[in-house]
Amino acid sequence: MKSPLNYLSEAAVLTQVRDYLRVKGFYVMRIHQSLGSQRGVSDLIAIKDGKVIFIECKSQHAKSRQSGEQLIFQQQIEKHGGIYVLARSYEDVERAIKSNKH
């Protein structure tokens, strides 16, 4: 079992995912929660070739889970045919991109 010191923090996962997507040619937006924001909105939105991906970044720690609002946001994105990724590393995003190629 990994030591807690070996887990990537949420901030580290977000940076890793953002950098990976930019290297792959995506336009990446970081979404900051603030007064009036959509509750549960994903941390990142990435777009390339007309494909939009919503990415929620979480630490690799087992206790790091989506909030109720984040789960509802995910359900809405998927209900409308969108791509939503819960990422604990860039590999999660990489797999989602490969599985959603047309």
N, C-alpha and C positions, 0 to 999 in steps of 0.2 A: 504494500500500500504506500502511496506517495505521502511524503511528509507535507504538512500544510505549508511549509516554507517553499515547496516546489510548485505550488499552484500559481497559475497566472491570475493576476487580479483582473477585475472587470476593465479597468483603464488600460491594462496591458493588452488584453484581448481586443479591445476596441481599436487601439493603435495598430496592432498586428493585422487585423481585418481590413482596416482603412488603407493601410499601406499596400497590402496584397491586392486589393481591388484597384487601386490607382496604378499599380504596376501592370495590371491586366487591362488597363485602358478604360476603366469605368470612371464616370463622373460621380463623386461621392460627396454627400451632404451629411453633416453631423447635426442631429436634431437635439436641441436643449429644451428640457421641460421648463416652462415658465407659466406665469399667470395667464390663463386663456388658452393654453396649449391643449391639444387633443390628449386626453388621458390615455396612457398606455402606448403612445406612439413609439415606434422603434427608435433605437439609437442612431442608426444610419439608414440612409436611402441611397441606393446606387443605381445608375442607369448607363446602359450601353446598347447600341443598336436597337433601341426601342424597347428593350427589356428592363423592367424596373424590379429591384429587389429590396425588400424591407428587412433589415437585420437588427435583431436584438442581441446585444453582447452581454454575456454573463461570465463570471469567474468560473474557474474549473472546480471550485469547491462544491461539494455535494449539496450543501445547504443553500446555494445560490439558485433561486427559482424565480420564475415569472410571477408578477403580481396578478391579481384578478383582472385589472384593467388591461394589462399586457396580453393576457390570454384572450380577452374579448377583442382587442385590436387584431391579434393574429387570426382569430376566427373570421372577422370581417374581411380582412385582406384575402384570405383563402376562399371565402364564400364568393368573392367577386373575381376569382381567377388569378389573384396576385401570387407572387412568390414571397414567402416569409421564411426567414432562417433564424433559428435560435443558435447562436454561435458561441462556442466555448474555446474556439481556436479558428484560425484561418482555414483549416482543413474542412470544417463544417460548411463554410461558404464555397470552397472549391468543389466539394461533392454536390452541393445544390446547383451550382452553375453547370456542371457536367450532366447532371440528371435532367436539367430543364432546357437542354439544347434542342433546337428544332431542326 
